[in-house]
Amino acid sequence: MFTPLLAVLVLQTSRLQNGTNWSGSESLHFVSREAEIDETHRFKISFRVTGLEDKMWIVERRGLLLGSRISDTDIPPPPDPQPLITKEWLSPAGFLLDSDPLDKGQFYLDRMIHLWLPDNVPDEWSADLATTTAHYVSKGHIVFKRTSKTDATYSLTYTSPEDPTAISATGRMSFDLKTGRLMRAKIEAKQAILPGGTEKANVTLTYTDSSLTVTEP
């Protein structure tokens, strides 16, 4: 539990503040031979901090489907696509704590990109991720290790210590040294829930910040 003074200090050192916004492109490739799943979905996603609630940042998430590929068939987006708007709660450090409406598949995958570099640029750090109890209780453990001394490139390992059947992931990502914002990521996750459903599959997630040319990380 934060004391009032500690809460103020934590928020003052946060990379986020009211009005912070960022966006990027995301590709999700789900594969499961057992369930005969082979599908890729491409999105433009954007985030904007709209306020503060109980020492958590409130973020508006907008996700726009750009297109899909099911097996060998390309599927275009709807003729007049509308973004899916979600309210998210982030910790002072920028980790995802809750979302409304809650989609478990999207929630876990968003956890892999709601990541901000600490301002002291450590060679290694870890965090125990919790959730609010409003919609869903889940715990995860995430470890970052710096892989380059010349820039902010890190490896990532994500585990679900209380549920070995839940999602786990490894990956590589780079951050902007000045803002701490995630620039690129490529993450391989196992036992991921498909957004909007209950089936599980392995997924390759790639993310590129909108300020960069879209290339593989």
C-alpha positions as CSV (number, residue, x, y, z in Angstrom):
1,M,0.0,0.0,0.0
2,F,1.4,3.4,-1.0
3,T,1.7,6.1,1.6
4,P,0.5,9.5,0.2
5,L,4.0,10.9,0.0
6,L,5.4,7.8,-1.6
7,A,2.6,7.8,-4.1
8,V,3.3,11.4,-5.1
9,L,7.0,10.6,-5.5
10,V,6.3,7.5,-7.6
11,L,4.0,9.4,-9.9
12,Q,6.5,12.3,-10.2
13,T,9.1,9.8,-11.5
14,S,6.7,8.1,-13.8
15,R,7.4,8.3,-17.6
16,L,3.7,9.0,-18.0
17,Q,1.6,12.1,-17.3
18,N,-1.8,13.3,-18.2
19,G,-2.0,13.8,-22.0
20,T,0.9,11.4,-22.8
21,N,0.0,9.7,-26.1
22,W,1.7,7.2,-28.4
23,S,0.7,4.8,-31.2
24,G,2.1,2.0,-33.3
25,S,1.4,-0.9,-35.6
26,E,0.9,-4.4,-34.3
27,S,0.8,-7.8,-36.0
28,L,-0.4,-11.0,-34.2
29,H,0.3,-14.4,-35.9
30,F,-1.5,-17.2,-34.1
31,V,-0.6,-20.8,-34.7
32,S,-1.9,-24.1,-33.2
33,R,-1.7,-27.4,-35.1
34,E,-3.9,-29.1,-32.6
35,A,-6.7,-26.5,-33.0
36,E,-6.0,-26.0,-36.7
37,I,-5.3,-22.3,-36.2
38,D,-3.2,-20.3,-38.5
39,E,-4.2,-16.6,-38.6
40,T,-2.6,-13.2,-38.7
41,H,-4.2,-9.9,-37.7
42,R,-2.8,-6.4,-38.3
43,F,-3.8,-3.4,-36.2
44,K,-3.1,0.3,-35.7
45,I,-3.3,0.9,-32.0
46,S,-3.1,4.2,-30.1
47,F,-3.0,5.2,-26.5
48,R,-3.7,8.4,-24.6
49,V,-3.5,9.1,-20.9
50,T,-6.7,10.8,-19.9
51,G,-6.4,11.1,-16.1
52,L,-5.5,9.6,-12.8
53,E,-7.7,7.3,-10.6
54,D,-6.6,5.7,-7.3
55,K,-2.9,6.2,-8.1
56,M,-3.4,4.5,-11.5
57,W,-3.1,6.2,-14.9
58,I,-6.3,6.0,-17.0
59,V,-5.6,5.3,-20.7
60,E,-7.9,5.3,-23.7
61,R,-6.9,2.6,-26.1
62,R,-8.0,2.6,-29.7
63,G,-7.5,-0.4,-31.9
64,L,-8.2,-0.4,-35.6
65,L,-8.1,-3.7,-37.6
66,L,-6.2,-3.2,-40.8
67,G,-6.6,-6.7,-42.3
68,S,-6.3,-10.4,-41.6
69,R,-5.0,-13.6,-43.1
70,I,-6.6,-16.9,-42.3
71,S,-4.4,-19.8,-43.6
72,D,-3.8,-18.7,-47.2
73,T,-6.8,-16.3,-47.5
74,D,-6.4,-12.5,-47.1
75,I,-9.4,-10.8,-45.5
76,P,-9.7,-7.0,-45.8
77,P,-11.1,-4.9,-43.0
78,P,-14.8,-3.9,-43.1
79,P,-15.7,-1.1,-45.6
80,D,-16.1,1.5,-42.8
81,P,-13.9,0.2,-40.0
82,Q,-14.4,1.8,-36.6
83,P,-11.8,1.6,-33.8
84,L,-12.5,-0.5,-30.7
85,I,-12.2,1.8,-27.7
86,T,-11.0,0.3,-24.4
87,K,-10.4,1.9,-21.0
88,E,-7.2,0.7,-19.4
89,W,-5.6,1.2,-16.0
90,L,-1.8,1.4,-15.8
91,S,0.5,1.4,-12.8
92,P,2.8,4.5,-12.3
93,A,5.6,2.4,-14.0
94,G,3.3,1.9,-17.0
95,F,2.3,-1.8,-16.5
96,L,-1.2,-2.8,-17.4
97,L,-3.5,-3.5,-14.4
98,D,-7.0,-3.7,-15.8
99,S,-9.2,-2.9,-18.8
100,D,-12.8,-2.3,-19.6
101,P,-14.4,-4.1,-21.4
102,L,-12.1,-6.9,-20.4
103,D,-11.0,-9.3,-23.1
104,K,-8.5,-11.8,-21.6
105,G,-6.7,-12.4,-24.8
106,Q,-6.2,-8.8,-25.6
107,F,-5.3,-8.0,-22.0
108,Y,-2.4,-10.5,-21.9
109,L,-1.0,-9.4,-25.2
110,D,-1.3,-5.7,-24.3
111,R,0.8,-6.5,-21.2
112,M,3.6,-7.3,-23.6
113,I,3.7,-3.8,-25.1
114,H,2.7,-1.7,-22.1
115,L,6.4,-1.4,-21.1
116,W,8.5,1.7,-20.3
117,L,12.2,1.9,-19.7
118,P,13.1,3.1,-16.2
119,D,14.8,6.5,-16.3
120,N,18.0,5.1,-14.8
121,V,18.4,2.7,-17.8
122,P,19.3,-0.4,-15.8
123,D,21.2,-3.4,-17.3
124,E,18.6,-5.7,-15.8
125,W,15.3,-5.3,-13.9
126,S,12.2,-7.3,-13.1
127,A,8.7,-6.7,-11.9
128,D,5.8,-8.7,-10.4
129,L,2.7,-7.8,-12.3
130,A,-0.6,-7.8,-10.5
131,T,-4.1,-6.7,-11.5
132,T,-7.0,-4.8,-9.9
133,T,-9.7,-7.0,-8.6
134,A,-12.5,-5.2,-10.5
135,H,-12.7,-7.7,-13.4
136,Y,-10.0,-10.3,-13.3
137,V,-7.2,-11.4,-11.0
138,S,-3.9,-12.5,-12.6
139,K,-0.3,-12.3,-11.7
140,G,2.8,-12.4,-13.9
141,H,6.5,-12.0,-13.5
142,I,8.6,-10.2,-16.1
143,V,12.4,-9.9,-16.4
144,F,14.4,-7.6,-18.7
145,K,18.1,-7.9,-19.5
146,R,20.0,-5.4,-21.6
147,T,21.6,-6.9,-24.7
148,S,23.4,-3.9,-26.1
149,K,25.6,-1.3,-24.4
150,T,25.1,1.2,-27.2
151,D,21.3,1.5,-27.2
152,A,18.3,0.4,-25.1
153,T,17.8,-3.1,-26.5
154,Y,16.6,-5.7,-24.0
155,S,15.5,-9.3,-23.9
156,L,12.2,-10.1,-22.1
157,T,11.0,-13.2,-20.3
158,Y,7.4,-13.4,-19.0
159,T,6.0,-16.1,-16.8
160,S,2.8,-16.8,-15.0
161,P,4.1,-18.3,-11.7
162,E,0.7,-19.2,-10.2
163,D,-0.6,-20.9,-13.3
164,P,1.8,-23.0,-15.4
165,T,-0.9,-23.4,-18.1
166,A,-1.2,-19.7,-18.6
167,I,0.7,-17.5,-21.0
168,S,4.5,-17.4,-21.1
169,A,6.7,-15.4,-23.4
170,T,10.2,-14.5,-24.5
171,G,11.2,-11.6,-26.8
172,R,13.4,-8.8,-27.8
173,M,12.6,-5.1,-27.7
174,S,14.1,-1.6,-27.9
175,F,13.2,1.6,-26.1
176,D,13.8,5.3,-26.7
177,L,16.4,6.4,-24.2
178,K,14.9,9.9,-23.8
179,T,11.2,9.1,-23.4
180,G,11.5,5.5,-22.3
181,R,8.8,4.6,-24.8
182,L,8.8,1.2,-26.5
183,M,10.0,1.5,-30.1
184,R,10.1,-2.0,-31.4
185,A,9.3,-5.5,-30.1
186,K,9.1,-9.1,-31.3
187,I,7.7,-11.5,-28.8
188,E,7.0,-15.2,-29.0
189,A,4.2,-16.3,-26.6
190,K,2.9,-19.7,-25.7
191,Q,-0.6,-20.6,-24.6
192,A,-2.0,-17.2,-25.6
193,I,-5.8,-16.8,-25.6
194,L,-7.1,-15.6,-28.9
195,P,-8.7,-12.1,-28.4
196,G,-12.5,-12.4,-28.4
197,G,-12.4,-16.1,-27.7
198,T,-11.3,-18.9,-25.4
199,E,-9.0,-21.0,-27.7
200,K,-5.3,-21.0,-27.1
201,A,-2.4,-20.8,-29.5
202,N,1.2,-19.8,-29.8
203,V,1.5,-16.2,-31.1
204,T,4.2,-14.1,-32.6
205,L,3.6,-10.4,-31.7
206,T,5.5,-7.7,-33.5
207,Y,5.1,-4.0,-32.6
208,T,6.6,-0.9,-34.2
209,D,6.1,2.6,-32.9
210,S,4.5,5.0,-35.4
211,S,7.5,7.2,-35.4
212,L,9.6,4.4,-37.0
213,T,9.6,2.7,-40.4
214,V,7.7,-0.6,-40.1
215,T,10.4,-3.2,-40.1
216,E,11.1,-6.4,-38.3
217,P,12.7,-5.8,-34.9
